[in-house]
Every structure is written in structure tokens, then in C-alpha cells.
Amino acid sequence: MTPCLTNIMDTGNRSAVILCNPPDSRIFPFAREEGNSVLPVGNESLLERNINILKNQGIQDIYVIGKQSAVLKRIAVDNFCVFEEMQNEIFLQIAGLEIPGNVLIMYGSLYLEDGDMAALVQYLDQGTAAVLGRPWKEQESGFGACPDGDRIHTIYGHPRDHYVDTRIFGACVLPKSWISALQYTVRGAGVINCGQMPDEQYYLESALGQMIGLGMELHVYICERPVVQIRFPWELFEANRYCCRTLSELKEDCIGAGSMVQDVYRKQGFLKVGKNCRIRRVTFEGNCVIGDNVVLVDGAVIGNNCMIGSGSVIRHSCMIHEETVIGPGNKVDFGAEISGVTMEGTAAVHGCEVFGVVGRYVDIAAGVVMAVLRFDDAQVPRRVNGRVYRSAYTNCVCIGDYTRTGVHTTFLPGVSVGSRCAVGPGVLVEKDVRDNTLLLLRQETVQKEWGSARYGWQ
């Protein structure tokens, strides 16, 4: 069924639960103790972003369930519930929250956009069980289904392509009468193809599949906008790209108090500028959102649909390519080029070329190159826990937190370097580097006598 899109004035008893899964090694080199939900998209954590989207839909009772963490506690404020392990306890807690009405449940590491959340909330108001979906992609991993119209009869865990046509994501609506059924969730992926080897985790998607077996009628809403379940580092790159594309909705300039914008060349688009910024002699190729206390000067070029975090400095003919997110407190200087995502405190200078996702407080030295394509232009295969993945984003280079590089380091497409590493000058990085590693080039040189006599002088 299609949700009714009329405005519903009575929005009482609207509740949501956000599940923040524990650390996930598949996101290397960006694994966080608090889990993937604290990773940044558009210069705010996924958790903060999802809370804000829910609040925009009129949902004020939002519960966050995650491991004990000051970071999660700060974001979630009062409605924070702690679990020690990702066991059935998490579903028992939801069942025991005394939620007054229907509930929307989602993973904190899910990227989705306002329009699709609004459509899912319509099911919440109707009291109809529904889950988020999109068309299945070839050789995809995750949960899938083959709906009859919009009705789902079976949810498969990591199915073969010919069994399904719809990817199922961890965002759903449960009527109040079915919330208590969560306590009976069992381990594993539920229905699987013969020969599959499910793990022993608990999954929201498989919980929904079990409820179907108990008689619940489950519908699927097919997203009209991008949706990403962030499990791998290149999916963080992908989600930030999608977030940047939402800037096309800017329709007018908005310049914050105390900001100066002078001698700016603009090809098209609009600017949303925070407070106390200094912007002079800069080229903007399209829309841009700029935080507070940012300095953009001296010939910098900013591509279309970019985001620049508060406190950053970009100057001296640097190039920020389209759909790039520059994190807060970055320094980009002296002809550096960046395409992708940088997190807090990154420095990139002196002709370096960055393509990928760069963690917190990373030092990118002069002349560093992060390659974009293979010679054959093919997608780079990334191997995670023995499985090979390829997508339009697996070519990106990923650098973990607090890592530094030497001058003229070169990274081949698709490599990841862990946190707290030092990569020496002139190294060609052609495979992944684990956390806490010093990587140096061993070089052999030849020294001989030389001088004017070699040219015929006495």
C-alpha cells in the first residue's frame, strides 16, 4: 500500500528508537569505539543527523540504544539506554521501553534523506508495519526480499541475486501491538539460501522476518532517494557524496553575521555562510555550505556542492573538487587538491592530491598523490573478511586517524592505511597498512667521484 501523504495534525505518541551497533572491523581504518553511528556525513555524525531528521518529522520521543559512551550520551542527551553486548538484550530493551504507541526503529549508521524519512513516518501515523527498501544491485550483500506488490512475505539474509529484487534496510515501523514480539528475536540471518553460513548476531531485519512468520503483515517503502547502510569505508565516501548533492536545494544566499565576502567569482549557485568568515578572491563553481570562522582566500577554487567545516583555512590556489566535504579545523594550503571527505583537523599542503576519505588530524605532506584509477579503468576490488567487494566508490583511498605521510608518498587506488601510522617519504603504498605501523622505503644508492675533470677541465 502507498502511504497517505496528507498532513496529519495529531502527531501524538510518535516515538523512534535508534540502534547504535558496537565497533565494526569492516569499516577499517575508521572503526570507532562508539560504532559507525558517530562517523561524519556532511560534517555531523550519522547519529546527530538521524536525530535531526526525525525531529524535523515531528518525532520528539527518540531513544538511543548503544554501548556505554560519553560521545553517544552527549548526542542522545537524556534518552540514552546502555547495553553491554549486541545480544538479544537490545531487543528486550526496546520491548521494555513502555513506548506509548507505534514506533520507528532504525540503525544509527544508516544514511537516508528527509523525503524518504517523511514517507516512512506516514506508515508510523497509520500504524502499518513497514520497512525501507530499494532495488537490489547485482552481487550485493545484505538482506533482501521479493515483494508481492508492496507486501513482503520472506526476508532473506545475504541471498543470491536471483532470489530477490529488493534490498531491505534497517529502518522500519512497528505497530504498538508487535513491539513486544522483539523479545523473541533469535540469532542469525533468518531465512537463508542453501549453503550459506550465517553468523550468530542479532539483526533487526531478521527480527522482522520472524514477525512475518508470526502473522505480521509487512509492507515495503521503496526509497526515492539514496540510502546507504554504512558498513565499509567506501560507503562513508558514498554517503557524503549523496549528502553534498542535497545542496542543489539551495535557492538563495545566506551570509552569517560578521562574515565578509569580497572579490568572489561565482559561476552559478548559492552560498550558505556561517558567522565571522573571511572570503576573498575565491572562485565558487556552484553551491557551497560554509561553517563559522572559515578563511577562504588567495585564489582558492571551490567546486559545486561542497561543504566546508567551521574553523578551516583554505588558500593559495587550492582546489576543492565538487561534492567534497572538508571537515572542521582543516588547513588546505599551497596548491593542494582534495576530492572526497576529510575529518576534523586534517592538514594538506604543497601540491598534494587527495582522493578518498581522510581521518582526524591526518598530516598530508607535500607532493603526496592518491591515485584515482587503475590503468584499465576498472573498479578496484576490496577484500574484507575474505569477501571481495566492488563498486563505483571502492577506488577511494582511506587514511585512518592521527596518521602522517612523508613527502611524495603515492597511494594506489583502493588502499587503506590504519590509524596512528607514519608513512615515510617516497613510499609507494600498494596494499593495506594496519594500525600503528611505520612504513619506510628501503633504498639503494650508488656514490662515485665526479667533478670538472669529467668535462675536460683541469
HELIX and SHEET records of a PDB file:
HELIX    1   1 SER A   25  ILE A   27  5                                   3    
HELIX    2   2 ASN A   36  VAL A   38  5                                   3    
HELIX    3   3 LEU A   46  ASN A   56  1                                  11    
HELIX    4   4 ALA A   70  ALA A   76  1                                   7    
HELIX    5   5 GLU A   89  ALA A   95  1                                   7    
HELIX    6   6 ASP A  114  GLN A  126  1                                  13    
HELIX    7   7 ASP A  161  TYR A  163  5                                   3    
HELIX    8   8 LYS A  176  ILE A  179  1                                   4    
HELIX    9   9 SER A  180  TYR A  184  5                                   5    
HELIX   10  10 LEU A  204  GLY A  213  1                                  10    
HELIX   11  11 PRO A  233  ARG A  245  1                                  13    
HELIX   12  12 THR A  246  GLU A  249  5                                   4    
HELIX   13  13 SER A  452  TYR A  455  5                                   4    
SHEET    1   A 8 PHE A  80  VAL A  82  0                                        
SHEET    2   A 8 ASP A  61  GLY A  66  1                                        
SHEET    3   A 8 SER A  15  LEU A  19  1                                        
SHEET    4   A 8 VAL A 103  TYR A 107  1                                        
SHEET    5   A 8 THR A 166  LEU A 174 -1                                        
SHEET    6   A 8 ALA A 130  PRO A 135 -1                                        
SHEET    7   A 8 LEU A 218  ILE A 222  1                                        
SHEET    8   A 8 ARG A 151  ILE A 152 -1                                        
SHEET    1   B 7 PHE A  80  VAL A  82  0                                        
SHEET    2   B 7 ASP A  61  GLY A  66  1                                        
SHEET    3   B 7 SER A  15  LEU A  19  1                                        
SHEET    4   B 7 VAL A 103  TYR A 107  1                                        
SHEET    5   B 7 THR A 166  LEU A 174 -1                                        
SHEET    6   B 7 PHE A 143  ALA A 145 -1                                        
SHEET    7   B 7 TYR A 156  GLY A 157 -1                                        
SHEET    1   C 2 PRO A  40  VAL A  41  0                                        
SHEET    2   C 2 GLU A  44  SER A  45 -1                                        
SHEET    1   D 2 LEU A 110  TYR A 111  0                                        
SHEET    2   D 2 VAL A 228  GLN A 229 -1                                        
SHEET    1   E 5 CYS A 254  ILE A 255  0                                        
SHEET    2   E 5 LEU A 271  VAL A 273  1                                        
SHEET    3   E 5 CYS A 288  ILE A 290  1                                        
SHEET    4   E 5 CYS A 306  ILE A 308  1                                        
SHEET    5   E 5 VAL A 325  ILE A 326  1                                        
SHEET    1   F 7 MET A 260  GLN A 262  0                                        
SHEET    2   F 7 ARG A 278  ARG A 280  1                                        
SHEET    3   F 7 VAL A 295  VAL A 297  1                                        
SHEET    4   F 7 VAL A 313  ILE A 314  1                                        
SHEET    5   F 7 LYS A 331  ASP A 333  1                                        
SHEET    6   F 7 ALA A 347  VAL A 349  1                                        
SHEET    7   F 7 ASP A 363  ILE A 364  1                                        
SHEET    1   G 8 TYR A 265  ARG A 266  0                                        
SHEET    2   G 8 THR A 283  PHE A 284  1                                        
SHEET    3   G 8 VAL A 301  ILE A 302  1                                        
SHEET    4   G 8 MET A 319  ILE A 320  1                                        
SHEET    5   G 8 GLU A 337  THR A 342  1                                        
SHEET    6   G 8 GLU A 353  VAL A 358  1                                        
SHEET    7   G 8 VAL A 397  ILE A 399  1                                        
SHEET    8   G 8 SER A 416  VAL A 417  1                                        
SHEET    1   H 3 VAL A 369  MET A 370  0                                        
SHEET    2   H 3 THR A 410  PHE A 411  1                                        
SHEET    3   H 3 LEU A 428  VAL A 429  1                                        
SHEET    1   I 2 ARG A 382  VAL A 384  0                                        
SHEET    2   I 2 ARG A 387  TYR A 389 -1                                        
SHEET    1   J 3 ARG A 404  THR A 405  0                                        
SHEET    2   J 3 ALA A 422  VAL A 423  1                                        
SHEET    3   J 3 LEU A 438  LEU A 439  1                                        
END                                                                             
